[in-house]
Amino acid sequence: MADLQMTEERLQDAPINLKVDMVRILCKQCSLDSKGSKMDLILRLRDEMKNRSSYDKIFEKVWGAS
């Protein structure tokens, strides 16, 4: 596997490139509310990423979804 270093900023931007259905699924997988606009969902994910263990969990899920 390539030796990619992903910055926190890049991870935060990754859900923007996903379809809204995928962002909803990602929120559900992270036990977050999956209702609202795509931007609402992305903001919830970003808030959740401030916690390091959540960051790692979301990192894995985003790369699995993209």
C-alpha positions in Angstrom: 0.0 0.0 0.0 1.2 3.5 -0.8 2.8 5.4 2.0 0.2 8.3 2.1 0.2 10.8 4.9 -3.2 12.3 5.3 -3.5 15.6 7.0 -6.4 16.4 9.3 -7.5 19.1 6.9 -7.5 16.7 4.0 -9.6 14.2 6.0 -12.1 16.9 6.9 -12.4 17.7 3.2 -12.8 14.1 2.1 -16.6 13.8 2.9 -17.3 16.9 0.7 -16.3 14.7 -2.3 -18.7 11.9 -1.3 -22.4 11.8 -2.3 -24.8 12.8 0.5 -26.0 9.2 0.9 -22.4 8.1 1.6 -22.0 11.0 4.2 -25.2 9.9 5.9 -23.9 6.3 6.1 -20.6 7.6 7.5 -22.5 9.5 10.2 -24.5 6.5 11.1 -21.4 4.3 11.3 -19.9 6.9 13.7 -23.1 7.0 15.8 -23.9 10.6 14.7 -27.2 12.0 13.8 -27.7 11.4 10.0 -30.4 14.0 9.5 -30.0 17.4 7.9 -28.1 18.8 4.9 -24.9 17.4 3.6 -23.1 20.4 5.2 -24.8 19.7 8.6 -23.5 16.1 8.4 -20.0 17.2 7.4 -19.9 19.7 10.3 -20.9 16.9 12.7 -18.1 14.7 11.4 -15.6 17.6 11.8 -16.7 18.2 15.4 -16.4 14.5 16.1 -12.9 14.4 14.6 -11.6 16.8 17.3 -11.5 13.7 19.5 -8.5 11.6 18.5 -10.0 8.1 18.8 -13.0 9.4 16.7 -10.5 10.8 14.2 -9.0 7.4 13.7 -12.4 5.8 13.3 -13.6 8.3 10.8 -10.2 8.1 8.9 -10.8 4.4 8.4 -14.4 4.8 7.3 -13.7 7.7 4.9 -11.0 5.8 3.1 -13.2 2.7 3.0 -16.0 4.8 1.5 -14.0 6.7 -1.1 
